[in-house]
């Protein structure tokens, strides 16, 4: 995983997946409280990866059971989700199915 920091912007997390694919993900505003999670799956050629349906996202504080987040499909491989995050360390898990039926999975731990 690579994290990109830009002044005045929330960190962008680039998570490596199988087959040279990646998931770019960020939380807006990226602080404790209400956030919108944005993510885009990208194929090995740098194009948006086409998903069969919206991915599933769970979020949980480290050491606690995760909860499913509502997901809105924004494009072929782009999605968003609104959630309230208390201060502390959180683990996000994202699972998606490509249009060819392959499952891609990403896990990310962040501190807010």
Phi, psi and omega per residue, in radians:
X1 nan 2.462 3.067
X2 -2.108 2.454 3.114
X3 -2.012 2.270 3.125
X4 -1.893 2.196 3.115
X5 -1.971 2.285 3.059
X6 -2.272 2.415 -3.117
X7 -0.935 2.272 3.076
X8 1.355 0.060 -3.113
X9 -2.113 2.676 3.056
X10 -1.222 2.661 3.097
X11 -1.077 2.524 3.047
X12 -1.889 2.221 -3.128
X13 -1.800 2.184 3.081
X14 -1.909 1.959 -3.047
X15 -1.831 2.183 3.121
X16 -1.335 2.352 3.114
X17 -2.082 3.053 3.121
X18 -1.115 2.709 3.055
X19 1.213 0.376 3.128
X20 1.348 0.148 3.130
X21 -1.484 2.834 3.103
X22 -2.426 2.825 2.968
X23 -2.132 2.086 3.017
X24 -1.657 2.231 -3.029
X25 -2.469 2.453 3.002
X26 -2.600 2.732 3.063
X27 -1.902 2.327 -3.132
X28 -2.056 1.980 0.327
X29 -1.616 0.016 3.103
X30 1.441 0.409 3.112
X31 -2.259 2.872 3.077
X32 -0.977 2.502 -3.106
X33 2.047 -2.750 -3.126
X34 -1.243 2.301 3.121
X35 -2.403 2.706 2.909
X36 -1.906 2.179 3.076
X37 -1.543 2.210 3.093
X38 -2.066 2.375 3.098
X39 -2.552 2.616 3.063
X40 -2.440 2.191 3.021
X41 -1.476 2.381 -3.099
X42 -2.235 2.392 3.139
X43 -1.404 3.101 -3.071
X44 -1.131 -0.363 3.117
X45 -1.576 0.005 3.118
X46 1.574 0.165 3.121
X47 -1.699 2.687 3.088
X48 -1.037 2.214 -3.132
X49 -1.340 2.228 -3.111
X50 -1.411 2.144 3.124
X51 -1.726 2.636 3.114
X52 -1.222 -0.546 -3.133
X53 -2.821 3.062 3.127
X54 -1.045 2.474 3.121
X55 -1.228 2.924 3.024
X56 -1.783 2.378 3.135
X57 -2.218 2.350 2.963
X58 -2.148 2.615 3.110
X59 -2.385 2.379 3.103
X60 -2.668 2.571 3.022
X61 -1.222 2.515 -3.116
X62 -0.979 2.222 -3.132
X63 1.585 -0.032 3.119
X64 -2.124 2.744 3.131
X65 -1.126 2.469 3.121
X66 -1.335 2.788 3.051
X67 -2.109 2.548 3.101
X68 -1.305 2.434 3.092
X69 -1.828 2.541 3.064
X70 -1.221 2.431 -3.073
X71 -2.137 2.383 3.063
X72 -1.983 2.189 3.099
X73 -1.402 2.143 -3.082
X74 -1.775 -0.323 -3.100
X75 -3.009 -3.032 -3.082
X76 -0.965 -0.655 3.133
X77 -2.295 0.147 -3.087
X78 -1.859 2.428 -3.119
X79 -2.539 2.870 3.045
X80 -2.517 2.832 3.140
X81 -2.727 2.402 3.096
X82 -1.737 2.393 -3.127
X83 -2.743 2.699 3.055
X84 -1.727 2.214 -3.134
X85 -2.124 2.099 3.044
X86 -1.292 2.818 3.093
X87 -1.061 2.553 3.091
X88 2.289 -2.895 -3.098
X89 -1.671 2.319 -3.096
X90 -2.191 2.539 3.030
X91 -2.002 2.172 3.085
X92 -1.882 2.390 3.039
X93 -2.193 2.304 -3.107
X94 -2.197 2.214 3.093
X95 -2.204 2.320 -3.129
X96 -2.423 2.743 3.078
X97 -2.019 2.214 3.119
X98 -1.302 2.938 3.141
X99 -1.139 -0.307 3.092
X100 -1.579 0.028 3.081
X101 1.618 0.049 3.121
X102 -1.428 2.440 3.093
X103 -1.634 2.297 3.029
X104 -2.031 2.466 -3.012
X105 -2.390 2.403 3.102
X106 -2.364 2.564 3.090
X107 -2.314 2.408 -3.078
X108 -2.485 2.328 3.027
X109 -1.948 2.213 -3.130
X110 -2.261 2.754 3.070
X111 -2.037 2.210 3.110
X112 -2.010 nan nan
